[in-house]
Amino acid sequence: MKSSKPLLLIAGLAALLAATAAQAQTAPPRDARNASFWNRVDFPPADRLQPPKSWYKPLGMLAHQPGPFLPAAQPGRTTIPARAMEEAAQFVQASNGQALIVVHKGVVQTERYFGGTDANTQFSSHSFAKTLAAVALGAAVDDGFIGSVDLPASRWIKEWQGDARAAITLRQLLTMSGGFRTKLNVDPADRYMQMHYGSDVEQIVATAPLAYAPGTDFSYDNDNLQALGLVIERATGKPYLDYVGTRLWQPLGASPSELLMDREGGRAMVYCCAWTLPRDWVRVGQMLLDGGSWQGKRLLSEAFVKDLRTPSAANANFGFQVALGSAWMDPRLHRATAAQKSSLVASAAPDLYYLSGAGGLQVALIPSEQLLILRVGKGSPAWRDQTLPNLLYAALNPEEKAEWDWLYDWRMANRAAPGSASLLELDKPQQWPAERVAGGGAKALPRRASACLTDAALAPALAEIQRVKSYSFMVWRDGAVEAEYYAPGFSADTRAEPASMHKSVLAILVGQAVADGAIPSLQTPVSRWLKEWAGDPRGAITVEQMLQMASGLAPLPFDLKPGSAYSRALYGADSTAVPLEAALSDTPGSRFNYASGISQLLGLIIERATGQRYADYLSKRLWQPLGAQDAYVTLDHPGGLARTSSALFAQPEDWLRLGLLFAHQGRVDGKQVVDPAWLKAMSAPSAANPNYGYQLWRGSPHAPARGYNTSTPATVPAKQPFLASDMVYFDGAGAQRVYVSPAEKLVIVRLGAGVFDWDDSLVPNLVTAAARQCKQAS
């Protein structure tokens, strides 16, 4: 005879659902018992995912006894490459993060804070608290209060006896498969609000309705956690705060921390919102990495820690209130929309698991590497769960190729609007990752008051500078800075992204590589370094033809729409893939066709010719001798190639220093830094375009409408000839400029919002005319 248990379970579930549906939902009365609930309802936070601590009332204190933390690695003695840790910190900052702590083999490798926070800044842990509840239940099992996680929860929650909920096991509650699925509803009469805003936890658990048969599906629902908290209290005979505090928080040496309560004198809301310090969750994570021990003291059995990170039957990417591997968040978790394609990134580490909280809170754990990564912060569309663990795991395992193809979709989704101020900010997602170009011995350029370059004399130029929303404007004349302007919110310290002005810096660096013998001659075929073109007609293109934008390669039309070749070259994870695929459209040397891909290939040639990272070579051969402040180049992917066609973040004064190389024939403070013959060659007209040299534009002969290439109709006007006939200039999209006239002893820098009605000759002519008045006066 077949068992009738399945039929009884189905019938019980149907009866429970029918009874629940028949119950009329009512809001809690406005009395003293429910004062906390109504305060939360009546005064909702502006951001429901990031309420201030003042909104979390009342809070209950966990028992605590602060103790020593983990040892920190000495400077220069980290076991994780510093470059990878810097890229991790940049990602945290770019995704609205506030703290990053990385621990490897029990030693803190880096501890960084952002946005005005520090090691003593408390934050709401959100769903980290769920993992704490799972750990607390494991402690109760170890202590003998609970015999097994496979026992029915109704052994302690007697309100569930007699219906389908009687069969729910503790394992099912731990794995979010208890049968609950509560829909979002902001009506105070709805269970959702009463569960999350805390009217009465015990009543919430007692009346929790089933949505599906326990164990048959996965639903990330907080009813499971509220039930676990009640089980822990009834099994141990202690309030949740007391048991967790004395059993875990005190032995971990954690800080004074508070957990949200349902009401004054009530119960803890175990699913969320412990106010803690970042280091407290590092303690929890390290205890799990160490198999349940903290600094030699066992707090949890190894068997439970193993079960905690074992895939559950209902969801292979979820264990006991921890996420496992990649992309565990999916549409079943009541998200309004499905996860973005670029969110579904495979985990490089096969044993990755992590604590996860709203807003991208994460404690990532990789037992095989004894690696812990904590990120605390606010929500951001730029956050991706696998980025930090994949980045640092790959740094420890160079033979493991991390998957970065998702970066293209991610950057396209997070790019700033054209012309916005954020285009200039290094900590924005589209600029991640970046690599430091170390400066050295920087000292401010001399300033002097000018009798002729006064605000009145420069008024027409300043009016134009302000009209086009410039962020910085500097004029150097004959030995000193005589005029400078910074828009509100910007300063001399603001590092700006000047787009293609980087190309001119790249050309100077090519000259340094020639001087060093790394590039034997400008007539050397590029196939010497671009082995991808060996035996290909493109391999015969010379270095000089690339410098002159006369490679013969077909240019790409300017097109930033998703999927275009241009946008993939700019935002893709492999910045040379598109230009290496470019076909020959002309005989090399015969036609000028300005193309950012050419500059990208020149950057690759520099790395392969010198055997050095581009940022390192730029620092050693130009940036430090220049006396510049630290700068940054953005990379196509972590550890990848610098975007040498753009994205060199430097301060305005350092762009001026670059211009001064041309004014001073390559000398800095009396020392020859760049060969003057190279700067002269850069400034000379090329056969293919008399207004272009080596990645450098020339003001003469007069070009009323300067064009870029045969695929781009856009032009930049210069309505009048340049007054200074020897004017050369760095040109970046949106009118980023460094103008230099050695004869006039004049350098002009303009950085700012991208504008496309810029007259190339207007501002330099206005400044040149005013500067000539200085000469006449002297």
C-alpha positions in Angstrom: 0.0 0.0 0.0 1.4 3.4 -1.0 2.0 6.1 1.6 -0.7 8.8 1.9 1.8 11.3 3.3 2.2 13.2 0.0 -1.6 13.5 -0.4 -1.9 14.7 3.2 0.9 17.3 2.6 -0.8 18.6 -0.5 -4.2 18.7 1.3 -2.7 20.4 4.3 -1.0 23.0 2.1 -4.2 23.7 0.2 -6.1 24.1 3.5 -3.5 26.4 4.9 -3.5 28.6 1.8 -7.3 28.8 1.8 -7.3 29.7 5.5 -4.7 32.4 4.9 -6.6 33.9 2.0 -9.7 34.0 4.1 -8.0 36.0 6.8 -8.6 39.8 6.5 -5.3 41.7 6.8 -5.4 44.6 9.2 -2.8 47.1 10.2 -1.5 47.0 13.8 -3.3 49.4 16.2 -1.6 52.7 16.8 -0.7 52.0 20.4 2.4 52.0 22.5 3.2 48.4 21.6 3.4 49.2 17.9 4.9 52.7 18.2 8.1 51.6 16.5 6.3 50.1 13.6 4.3 53.2 12.9 7.3 55.5 13.3 9.0 53.5 10.5 5.9 53.6 8.4 5.0 57.3 8.9 8.6 58.5 8.4 10.0 56.3 5.6 13.7 57.0 4.6 14.4 58.7 1.4 16.3 55.6 0.3 14.6 52.5 1.5 17.8 50.5 1.0 20.1 53.0 2.8 18.2 54.5 5.8 20.2 56.5 8.3 20.9 54.9 11.6 18.4 57.3 13.3 15.6 55.4 11.4 16.6 52.1 13.0 14.8 52.3 16.3 14.8 50.6 18.6 18.2 48.8 18.5 19.4 46.1 20.9 23.0 45.7 21.9 25.0 42.5 21.3 27.1 41.4 24.1 30.7 42.3 23.2 34.3 42.3 24.4 36.6 44.0 21.8 39.7 42.0 21.2 42.8 42.0 18.9 42.3 42.0 15.1 44.3 40.3 12.4 47.9 41.2 11.8 48.6 43.5 8.8 51.2 43.0 6.2 54.3 45.3 6.3 54.6 47.8 3.4 56.1 46.0 0.4 55.6 42.6 2.0 52.1 41.7 0.8 51.4 38.3 -0.7 48.9 39.7 -3.3 50.3 41.9 -6.1 49.9 45.6 -5.2 48.6 46.4 -8.7 45.7 44.0 -8.3 44.8 45.4 -4.8 44.9 48.9 -6.3 42.5 47.8 -9.0 40.3 46.3 -6.4 40.2 49.5 -4.4 39.4 51.5 -7.6 36.5 49.2 -8.3 35.1 49.6 -4.8 35.4 53.4 -5.1 33.8 53.4 -8.6 30.9 51.3 -7.3 30.0 53.7 -4.4 32.0 51.6 -1.9 33.1 52.9 1.5 35.5 50.1 2.7 37.7 47.4 1.3 39.6 44.9 3.5 41.5 42.0 1.9 42.9 39.2 4.0 45.2 36.5 2.7 46.4 33.6 4.8 45.2 35.4 7.9 47.2 38.6 7.2 45.5 41.9 6.2 46.8 42.9 2.8 45.0 46.2 2.4 42.4 48.1 4.4 41.0 51.1 2.6 38.1 53.5 3.3 36.4 56.0 1.0 33.8 58.8 1.1 34.7 60.2 4.5 34.5 56.9 6.3 37.2 55.2 8.4 37.7 52.0 10.5 35.4 53.4 13.2 32.4 54.1 10.9 29.5 51.9 11.6 27.3 50.6 8.8 24.1 48.6 8.5 25.1 45.1 7.6 21.7 44.4 5.9 21.6 40.7 5.0 25.0 39.8 6.4 22.8 39.3 9.5 21.3 36.3 7.7 24.6 34.5 7.7 25.1 35.4 11.4 21.7 33.7 12.1 22.8 30.6 10.3 26.1 30.5 12.2 24.1 31.0 15.5 21.9 28.0 14.6 25.1 26.0 14.0 26.4 27.0 17.4 23.1 25.8 18.9 23.5 22.5 17.2 27.1 22.2 18.5 25.9 23.1 22.0 23.3 20.4 22.0 20.3 22.7 22.1 19.3 21.4 18.6 19.9 17.8 17.6 20.1 18.3 13.8 19.3 20.7 11.0 17.1 18.1 9.6 14.6 18.3 12.5 11.3 20.0 11.8 11.1 23.6 13.0 7.7 22.9 14.4 9.4 21.1 17.3 10.0 24.6 18.6 7.5 26.7 16.6 4.5 24.8 17.9 2.1 27.2 16.1 3.0 25.3 12.9 1.9 21.9 14.2 -1.2 20.5 12.6 -0.7 21.9 9.1 1.6 21.7 6.2 4.2 23.9 7.9 4.8 21.1 10.5 7.1 19.4 7.9 9.4 22.4 7.3 12.9 21.5 8.4 15.6 23.7 9.8 17.7 22.9 6.7 14.9 24.2 4.5 14.8 27.5 6.5 18.6 27.8 6.2 18.5 27.3 2.5 15.6 29.6 1.7 13.4 26.7 0.7 10.9 26.8 3.6 7.9 27.4 1.3 7.6 31.2 1.9 7.3 33.8 -0.8 6.2 37.2 0.4 5.4 39.8 -2.3 6.5 43.4 -1.9 3.6 45.6 -0.6 3.9 48.9 1.2 0.4 48.8 2.7 0.8 48.8 6.6 -2.0 46.2 6.6 0.1 43.8 4.6 2.3 41.0 6.1 5.3 42.3 4.0 5.3 45.6 5.8 4.7 44.0 9.2 7.5 41.5 8.7 10.0 44.1 7.5 9.0 47.0 9.7 8.7 44.9 12.7 5.3 44.9 14.4 5.6 41.5 16.2 8.1 38.9 15.1 6.5 36.1 17.0 3.1 36.8 15.5 4.7 37.1 12.0 6.3 33.7 12.3 3.1 32.1 13.7 1.0 33.3 10.8 3.5 32.9 8.0 1.6 31.4 5.0 3.1 28.9 2.6 3.4 29.7 -1.1 4.8 26.3 -2.2 5.5 22.9 -0.7 8.6 23.2 1.5 11.8 22.0 -0.1 10.5 22.1 -3.7 11.7 25.6 -4.7 14.0 28.4 -3.7 12.7 31.8 -2.7 14.9 34.4 -0.9 12.3 35.3 1.7 12.8 36.7 5.2 10.1 34.6 6.8 12.7 31.9 6.8 15.0 34.0 8.9 12.4 35.3 11.4 11.5 31.6 12.0 15.2 30.7 12.5 15.5 33.4 15.1 12.5 32.2 17.0 13.8 28.6 16.9 17.2 29.7 18.4 15.4 31.6 21.2 13.1 28.8 22.1 15.8 26.1 21.8 18.4 27.9 23.8 16.0 29.5 26.3 17.8 32.9 25.7 17.0 36.0 23.8 18.6 36.0 20.4 20.8 39.0 21.2 22.1 37.3 24.4 22.9 34.0 22.8 24.6 35.4 19.7 26.5 38.0 21.7 27.9 35.6 24.4 28.3 32.6 22.0 29.8 34.4 19.0 30.3 38.2 19.2 32.3 38.3 22.4 34.6 35.4 21.5 35.3 37.0 18.2 36.4 40.2 19.9 33.9 42.2 17.9 33.0 45.8 18.6 29.9 47.2 20.3 27.1 46.4 17.8 23.4 46.8 17.6 20.6 44.9 15.9 17.2 46.1 14.9 14.4 45.1 17.2 10.7 44.7 16.3 9.6 47.0 19.1 10.7 48.2 22.5 11.4 45.2 24.7 10.7 42.9 21.8 12.7 40.5 19.6 15.6 41.0 17.3 14.9 41.3 13.5 17.4 38.6 12.6 17.2 38.9 8.9 18.8 42.3 8.7 20.5 45.4 9.9 23.1 44.9 12.5 25.0 48.2 13.0 28.7 47.1 13.1 32.2 48.0 12.0 33.6 46.5 8.8 36.3 44.6 10.8 33.5 42.7 12.7 32.5 40.9 9.5 36.1 40.2 8.7 36.2 38.4 12.0 33.1 36.3 11.1 34.5 35.5 7.6 38.0 34.6 8.9 36.4 32.3 11.5 34.6 30.5 8.6 37.8 30.3 6.5 39.6 28.8 9.5 37.0 26.0 9.7 35.0 27.5 12.7 38.0 28.8 14.8 39.0 32.3 15.6 42.6 32.9 16.8 42.9 29.3 18.0 39.5 29.1 19.7 36.9 26.9 18.2 33.5 28.6 17.9 31.8 26.4 15.3 32.3 22.8 14.3 34.1 22.1 11.0 31.2 19.9 10.0 28.7 22.7 10.2 31.1 25.1 8.3 31.3 22.4 5.6 27.5 22.1 5.5 27.1 25.9 5.4 28.9 26.1 2.1 27.5 23.0 0.5 25.0 23.6 -2.4 21.4 23.1 -1.4 18.9 20.9 -3.2 16.8 23.9 -4.1 19.5 26.2 -5.4 23.0 25.0 -6.4 24.3 28.6 -5.8 23.1 28.8 -2.3 24.0 27.1 1.0 23.1 28.0 4.6 22.4 31.7 4.1 25.5 32.2 1.9 25.8 32.6 -1.8 27.9 30.0 -3.7 29.8 30.6 -6.9 28.4 32.8 -9.6 25.2 34.6 -10.4 23.1 33.3 -7.6 20.7 36.3 -7.8 18.1 35.6 -10.4 14.5 36.8 -11.2 13.0 34.3 -8.7 14.3 36.5 -5.9 11.5 39.1 -6.5 13.8 41.4 -8.5 11.8 43.8 -10.6 13.8 42.7 -13.7 16.0 39.9 -14.6 19.7 40.1 -13.8 21.7 42.0 -16.4 23.7 40.0 -18.9 26.8 41.6 -17.6 26.0 40.4 -14.1 26.1 36.8 -14.9 29.9 36.3 -14.6 31.3 32.9 -13.9 33.3 32.6 -10.7 37.0 31.9 -11.4 37.5 30.2 -8.0 35.6 26.9 -7.8 35.1 27.2 -4.1 34.0 30.8 -3.8 31.2 31.6 -1.4 30.1 34.8 0.2 28.0 36.8 2.6 25.8 39.2 0.7 23.8 42.2 1.6 21.8 44.9 -0.2 23.8 47.6 -1.9 26.7 45.3 -2.8 27.8 44.4 0.7 30.0 41.4 0.4 32.4 39.2 2.3 33.8 36.9 -0.3 35.6 33.7 0.9 37.9 31.4 -1.1 39.0 28.6 1.2 41.5 27.1 -1.3 43.4 30.4 -1.3 42.6 31.4 2.3 41.4 34.6 0.8 38.8 37.0 2.3 37.5 40.2 0.6 35.1 42.6 2.3 33.4 45.4 0.5 31.1 47.7 2.4 29.2 50.6 0.7 26.1 51.9 -0.8 24.2 50.6 -3.8 25.5 51.2 -7.3 24.5 49.9 -10.8 28.3 49.5 -11.3 28.6 46.7 -8.7 29.1 43.1 -9.9 29.4 40.3 -7.4 32.2 38.4 -9.1 34.5 41.3 -9.9 36.6 41.5 -6.7 37.0 37.7 -6.1 37.8 37.1 -9.8 40.3 39.9 -9.8 42.3 38.8 -6.7 42.0 35.1 -7.4 43.5 35.7 -10.9 46.3 37.7 -9.3 47.1 34.7 -7.1 46.8 32.3 -10.0 48.3 34.0 -13.1 47.7 30.8 -15.1 44.0 31.1 -14.6 42.6 33.5 -17.2 39.9 35.7 -15.7 36.9 36.4 -17.9 36.7 40.2 -18.6 34.5 40.2 -21.8 31.6 41.4 -19.7 33.4 44.7 -19.2 32.2 46.0 -22.5 28.5 45.7 -21.7 29.2 47.0 -18.1 31.0 50.1 -19.4 28.3 50.8 -21.9 25.6 50.6 -19.3 27.6 52.8 -16.8 29.1 55.4 -19.1 28.5 59.0 -18.3 26.4 61.1 -20.5 28.3 63.1 -23.2 29.5 66.4 -21.9 28.9 65.6 -18.2 31.4 66.5 -15.5 31.8 62.9 -14.6 33.7 62.3 -17.8 36.6 63.9 -16.0 36.4 61.8 -12.9 38.8 58.9 -12.3 36.5 57.1 -9.9 33.7 56.6 -12.4 33.0 53.0 -13.6 33.9 53.6 -17.3 37.4 54.5 -16.2 38.0 51.2 -14.2 40.6 49.8 -13.9 43.4 52.4 -13.9 47.2 52.2 -13.3 49.3 54.8 -11.6 51.9 56.8 -13.4 54.2 57.7 -10.6 55.4 61.3 -10.6 58.4 62.6 -8.7 59.7 65.7 -7.0 56.8 67.8 -8.2 57.0 71.5 -7.3 54.6 74.2 -8.4 55.4 76.2 -11.5 56.3 79.8 -10.8 53.4 82.3 -10.8 53.5 86.0 -11.2 51.0 88.8 -11.4 50.9 90.3 -14.9 50.6 93.9 -15.8 49.1 93.1 -19.2 47.5 89.6 -18.9 45.0 91.0 -16.5 41.4 89.9 -16.1 40.4 92.9 -18.2 42.8 92.1 -20.9 41.7 88.5 -21.0 38.0 89.2 -20.5 37.1 88.1 -24.1 39.0 84.9 -23.7 37.6 84.2 -20.2 34.1 84.8 -21.5 34.6 82.1 -24.1 36.3 79.8 -21.6 33.3 80.1 -19.3 30.7 79.9 -22.1 32.0 76.4 -23.0 31.9 75.2 -19.3 35.7 75.0 -18.9 36.9 73.5 -15.6 40.4 74.8 -15.8 42.3 77.3 -17.9 46.0 78.2 -17.5 48.3 80.6 -19.4 52.0 80.5 -19.1 54.1 83.3 -20.6 57.8 83.7 -20.7 58.8 81.9 -17.5 55.7 81.9 -15.3 52.0 81.2 -15.0 50.3 84.6 -15.4 46.6 83.6 -15.6 44.5 80.7 -14.4 40.8 80.0 -13.9 39.0 77.1 -12.2 35.3 76.6 -12.3 33.4 76.1 -9.0 34.1 72.6 -7.7 37.3 72.2 -9.6 40.9 73.2 -8.7 44.5 72.8 -9.7 44.4 69.4 -8.1 41.6 68.0 -10.3 42.8 65.3 -12.6 41.1 65.5 -15.9 40.5 63.0 -18.7 41.6 64.9 -21.7 40.7 62.3 -24.4 43.0 62.4 -27.3 45.5 64.8 -25.8 47.1 61.5 -24.6 48.1 60.8 -28.2 50.7 63.7 -28.1 52.1 62.3 -24.9 52.3 58.9 -26.5 54.3 60.4 -29.4 56.8 61.9 -26.9 57.2 58.5 -25.3 57.8 56.9 -28.7 60.7 59.4 -29.1 62.1 58.2 -25.7 61.9 54.6 -26.9 63.8 55.6 -30.1 66.4 57.4 -27.9 66.7 54.2 -25.8 67.2 52.0 -28.8 64.1 50.0 -28.0 62.7 51.2 -31.4 65.7 51.2 -33.8 64.2 53.5 -36.4 61.0 55.2 -37.4 61.2 53.3 -40.7 61.1 49.9 -38.9 58.1 47.9 -40.0 55.6 47.4 -37.2 55.5 43.7 -37.8 58.7 43.6 -35.7 56.4 43.9 -32.7 52.9 43.2 -34.1 53.5 39.5 -34.8 49.8 39.3 -35.5 50.6 41.0 -38.9 53.7 38.9 -39.7 53.5 37.9 -43.4 50.6 40.4 -43.9 50.9 43.5 -46.1 49.9 45.6 -43.0 53.1 44.4 -41.3 55.1 46.7 -43.7 53.5 49.8 -42.2 56.3 51.9 -40.5 56.3 53.4 -37.1 56.5 56.9 -38.7 53.4 56.2 -40.8 51.5 55.3 -37.7 52.8 58.5 -35.9 51.6 60.6 -38.8 48.2 58.9 -39.0 49.0 57.7 -42.5 49.0 54.0 -41.9 46.7 53.2 -44.9 44.3 51.4 -42.5 40.6 52.0 -43.0 39.4 54.4 -40.2 36.3 53.7 -38.1 33.4 56.2 -38.2 32.8 57.9 -34.8 29.9 55.8 -33.4 29.4 55.2 -29.7 26.2 53.1 -30.1 26.4 49.8 -28.3 27.9 47.1 -30.5 29.7 49.4 -32.9 33.3 48.7 -33.8 34.3 52.2 -32.5 32.6 51.7 -29.1 34.1 48.2 -28.8 37.6 49.6 -29.4 37.0 52.3 -26.8 35.2 50.4 -24.1 36.1 46.7 -24.8 38.2 44.5 -22.6 40.7 44.1 -25.5 41.6 47.6 -26.9 43.8 46.2 -29.7 41.4 43.6 -31.0 39.4 46.0 -33.3 42.4 47.9 -34.7 44.3 44.7 -35.4 41.4 43.6 -37.6 41.5 46.9 -39.6 41.9 46.4 -43.3 44.2 48.4 -45.6 42.2 50.9 -47.6 45.1 53.0 -49.0 48.8 52.7 -49.6 50.6 53.4 -46.4 51.9 57.0 -46.3 49.6 58.2 -49.0 46.5 59.5 -47.0 45.9 61.1 -43.6 43.2 59.2 -41.7 43.2 60.0 -38.0 42.3 56.9 -36.0 42.4 56.2 -32.2 43.2 52.5 -33.0 46.5 53.5 -34.5 47.5 55.2 -31.2 46.4 52.1 -29.3 48.7 49.9 -31.4 51.5 52.3 -30.8 51.0 51.8 -27.1 51.2 48.0 -27.6 54.4 48.5 -29.6 55.9 50.5 -26.7 55.2 47.8 -24.3 56.5 45.0 -26.5 59.6 47.1 -27.6 60.6 48.1 -24.1 59.4 45.0 -22.2 57.8 47.3 -19.6 54.3 48.3 -18.6 53.3 51.4 -20.4 52.6 53.3 -17.1 56.0 52.3 -15.7 57.8 53.4 -18.9 55.9 56.6 -19.0 56.7 57.3 -15.4 60.4 56.6 -15.7 61.1 58.2 -19.1 58.8 61.2 -18.9 56.6 61.8 -15.9 59.2 61.7 -13.2 61.8 63.8 -15.1 59.0 66.2 -15.9 58.5 66.8 -12.2 54.8 66.0 -12.5 52.3 64.8 -9.9 51.0 61.2 -10.1 48.8 60.5 -13.0 46.7 57.5 -14.1 46.1 55.6 -17.3 43.0 53.5 -17.6 43.3 49.9 -18.8 41.2 47.9 -21.1 41.0 45.2 -18.4 42.7 44.4 -15.0 46.4 43.9 -15.7 45.7 44.8 -19.4 46.9 47.5 -21.8 46.6 51.2 -21.2 44.2 53.1 -23.3 47.0 55.1 -25.0 44.6 56.9 -27.4 42.9 58.7 -24.4 42.3 58.5 -20.7 45.5 59.9 -19.2 44.3 61.5 -16.0 46.7 64.3 -15.0 46.4 67.7 -13.3 46.1 70.9 -15.4 49.6 72.0 -14.4 51.1 68.8 -15.6 49.5 69.3 -19.0 51.1 72.7 -19.0 54.5 71.1 -18.2 54.1 68.9 -21.3 53.5 72.0 -23.4 56.6 73.6 -21.8 58.7 70.8 -23.3 58.1 72.3 -26.7 58.6 75.8 -25.5 61.9 74.9 -23.7 63.2 72.5 -26.4 62.8 69.5 -24.2 64.6 70.9 -21.1 63.2 70.8 -17.5 64.9 72.9 -14.9 68.0 73.0 -17.1 68.1 69.3 -17.6 67.5 67.7 -21.1 64.6 65.4 -20.7 63.5 65.0 -24.4 65.7 65.3 -27.4 64.9 68.7 -29.1 65.3 67.1 -32.5 62.4 64.7 -31.6 60.2 67.6 -30.6 61.1 69.4 -33.8 60.2 66.2 -35.8 56.9 65.9 -33.9 56.1 69.5 -34.8 57.0 69.2 -38.5 54.3 68.9 -41.2 53.8 65.4 -42.7 53.4 64.7 -46.4 49.9 63.4 -45.9 48.7 66.4 -43.8 50.6 69.7 -43.4 48.5 70.4 -40.3 49.7 67.2 -38.5 53.0 66.0 -37.3 53.6 63.0 -35.0 50.3 62.8 -33.1 50.4 66.5 -32.8 48.4 69.2 -34.6 49.8 72.3 -36.3 48.1 75.7 -36.6 49.7 76.5 -39.9 48.9 76.6 -42.7 45.5 77.9 -41.9 42.8 75.2 -42.0 39.3 76.9 -41.8 37.7 73.5 -41.2 40.1 70.9 -39.9 38.9 67.3 -40.5 39.9 64.0 -39.0 39.3 61.1 -41.4 37.3 59.9 -44.4 34.8 58.1 -42.2 34.0 61.1 -39.9 32.3 64.2 -41.4 33.0 66.2 -38.2 35.3 69.2 -38.5 36.7 71.8 -36.1 36.7 75.4 -37.3 39.5 77.9 -37.0 37.8 81.0 -38.4 41.0 83.0 -38.4 44.6 82.1 -39.0 46.6 81.6 -35.8 48.4 84.8 -34.8 51.4 82.6 -33.8 52.4 80.9 -37.0 54.4 78.2 -35.1 51.4 77.2 -32.9 51.2 73.4 -32.3 48.6 71.8 -30.0 47.4 68.7 -28.3 43.8 68.0 -29.3 41.3 66.1 -27.2 37.6 65.5 -28.1 35.3 68.2 -26.8 37.9 70.9 -27.0 40.5 69.7 -24.5 43.6 71.6 -25.6 47.3 72.4 -24.9 48.4 75.2 -27.3 52.1 76.0 -27.5 54.0 78.8 -29.4 57.7 78.6 -28.7 58.2 81.9 -30.5 55.6 83.7 -28.3 56.9 81.9 -25.2 53.3 80.9 -24.6 51.5 77.8 -23.4 47.7 77.7 -23.0 45.7 74.8 -21.3 42.0 74.4 -21.5 40.1 71.4 -19.9 36.4 71.1 -19.5 33.1 69.8 -20.6 32.9 68.4 -24.1 31.8 71.1 -26.5 31.6 70.9 -30.3 31.2 74.5 -31.3 34.8 75.4 -30.3 36.8 77.7 -32.6 40.4 76.5 -32.5 41.9 79.8 -33.2 39.7 82.1 -31.1 41.0 81.7 -27.5 44.7 81.3 -28.5 44.5 84.4 -30.7 42.9 86.4 -27.9 45.6 85.3 -25.5 48.4 85.8 -28.0 47.1 89.4 -28.8 47.1 90.2 -25.1 50.5 88.6 -24.6 52.0 90.8 -27.4 50.8 93.8 -25.5 53.1 92.6 -22.7 56.0 92.5 -25.1 55.3 96.0 -26.4 55.0 97.4 -22.9 58.4 95.9 -22.0 
